[in-house]
């Protein structure tokens, strides 16, 4: 059996194979950097360095897979922006010396450029999502280059059919509806981490003016539910004015669209999804959405798709980041409980009484800070490890001193803002007290027996 590659590693491989022709071993300016790959793939920074972050989002998986398969080291394409070569961990993985084996690295790059890499579709399905991995089209695994619907979906993905005048496009880059009840239904039933909306052209020549779109499946998209947004704020001014002229305010409410694909063959909606399509004609479903179930859902999977670039996609995704984080938190009761407890601890410390023996600045929090979201960000950045002792912080422990605790990096700085907040074990926090991180590290060396006794 061949080694498997997880979805994030497969996506990174796909990107590196795509840019391989322009990577020149004789010109280091043609190599992508770790931070540049984050930007190109829309990844968040979730490590102590850009390289560490990329390791956790596919690079480590790709390196191990390529090594097991005896393929050239394609991760050598990616370099540190200052060192102008891969991070030291790249060389150590292969038992090489970063200072002496530059020629070996560039030889691997040259071989990777010429290598015939396997088709990547199988790789994206090789490893099922784990509890801590994003499913289907989460933040780190959006398949812009997918060719069929099946490459996008998870086993539990749901599809919702909606009638439209035409396919999703830059002319109308929003999911619009006339009744707020549609938004309420999607807020209740639709999960943007796994589910999709499918557009079907109406049979009404006045609404679906292009004959080729009538009664056809047109697009598949990921929308962002939440508070409905006035449609005029999401679509181009010209499109909104044209809609007002022709239909008055027929679609006043909208959700943003995070990603979209066109269905290239425009299959007949009545032939492929007959029950769902007929259901849209029921009076109670006018202007709404219906779920595509059973064999009709299965029939969608082999359909061919093509990525659609939308003008406001980046804005929608940025606005969605906070909602994604809250969904992640709520999906994990233990994490939600721990983060809420730490947030309450910080709230209790804010504006507390000053010491009667010495002046101590009151604790502060930047205006507008969502403490639970900020603590979750720190939890991800620290890879669930204590910022002081670098050991795992377990959420399920009943041992009080091993529970997670919010700590200020610089105890003299009263702020619990992003740049001064970290998560530690309660015992480590108490040991550090109002000392510095250096003070704590010296204490840790002493109690662990690693610090020699003074002569």
C-alpha positions, 0 to 999 in steps of 0.5 A, a space after each residue: 500500500 502506498 503511504 498516505 498524504 493528509 489533505 493539507 499536505 496534498 494541497 501544499 503539494 498541488 501548489 508546489 507542483 503548480 509553481 515548479 516551472 518558475 523555481 530556478 535553483 540558480 536564482 533564489 528570488 524565484 523560491 517561495 518563502 514560508 510566509 509567502 506560502 501562507 499568503 498564497 494558500 490563505 493559511 493563518 499563522 499558528 506556530 512560533 515561526 512561519 516554518 513551524 506554522 507551515 509544518 503544522 499545516 501540511 509541510 511536515 506531512 508532505 515531507 514524510 510522505 515524499 520521503 517514504 515514497 522515495 520522491 525528491 524533496 519538493 518541500 525544499 522549494 520553500 525557503 526562509 526569507 532571511 536565510 535564503 534557504 530552508 529552515 534547519 529542520 529541513 536539513 536535519 530531517 534528511 540527516 544533512 548539515 544546513 551549513 555544508 549541504 547546500 549543494 545537496 538541497 539544490 540538487 533535490 530542488 532540481 530533481 523535484 522540478 523534473 519529477 513526474 508527480 502523481 495525480 493528487 485527487 487520491 491524496 486529498 481523500 487518503 486521510 479522514 479528518 481527525 478531531 483537530 483537523 478542519 473538515 472539507 472546506 475549512 480555513 486550511 483546505 479550500 480546494 480552489 483547483 478541485 475539478 469535481 464536487 467529490 473533491 470538496 466534500 466530507 462524508 457529512 456534507 449537506 447540499 441545499 438547492 436554491 433557485 436563481 436567475 443565473 450562476 454565481 459571478 462577479 456581477 452578483 457575488 452574494 447569496 440573496 433572498 427576499 424573506 428573512 426566514 430563509 436566513 433564519 433557516 440557514 443559520 439553523 441548518 447550514 454549517 459553512 465548515 462542511 455544507 454547500 449551496 447549489 444554484 438552480 436556474 428558474 424556468 421563468 424567462 423573465 427571471 432567468 433570461 439566458 435560455 442556457 441557464 433555465 432549469 439547469 444546475 449552475 453553481 456550488 458555493 459556500 456562504 457565510 450565514 449570520 446577520 443578513 447584510 443589505 444586498 446593496 452592500 455586497 453587490 456592485 452598484 451597477 448590478 444593484 441599480 439594474 435589479 432595482 429597476 427591473 425587480 424593485 427590492 426583490 432580494 433585500 437580504 444577503 449572505 456573503 459568499 466565501 468560495 464558489 465554483 461553476 458547474 461546467 456541464 450545466 446538468 438539468 436540475 429536473 433530471 439530476 435532482 428531480 425531488 429537490 427541484 420540484 420542492 422549490 415549486 411548492 408555495 411554502 418554499 418559494 424563494 427558499 432553499 431545500 435540502 438535496 438528499 439520498 441518491 440526488 445528493 450522490 448524483 452531484 458528486 461526480 459533476 465537474 466544477 471550475 473555480 469562480 473568483 469573486 471580488 469580495 471573497 477576501 473581505 467575506 473570509 476575513 469577516 468570517 474568521 471570528 465566526 469560524 473560531 467561535 464555531 471551533 470553540 463551541 464544537 469542543 465542550 472541554 475547550 469551550 469550558 476552559 477558555 470561558 473559565 480563563 476569560 472569567 478569571 481575567 475579567 475578575 482581575 480587571 480593575 481589582 483593588 490595589 495593594 495597600 502595601 505598594 502601588 500596583 497598576 490596575 489590570 487592563 484589557 484593550 477596548 473591544 477585545 473578545 477574551 474567549 477568541 483571543 485565548 483560543 488564538 493563543 491556544 492554537 499559537 502555542 500548540 496547546 503547550 504551556 508558554 513557560 515550561 513548553 509541556 502539554 496543557 491537558 483540558 481534561 485534568 482534574 489536578 488543579 495545578 496542571 490546569 490552564 491559566 492566563 498569564 501576562 508575559 511581562 508582569 509589569 505590563 498591566 495589559 491582557 492584550 494580544 502581545 502580553 497574554 499567554 497560557 500556562 499551567 497554573 503551577 507555572 504561573 504561580 511559580 513565575 508570580 511577578 518575576 520575568 520569564 528568565 526568572 522562571 526558566 532559572 527556577 525551572 532549571 534549579 528544581 529539575 536539577 539542570 542548574 549547577 549549585 553555586 561554588 
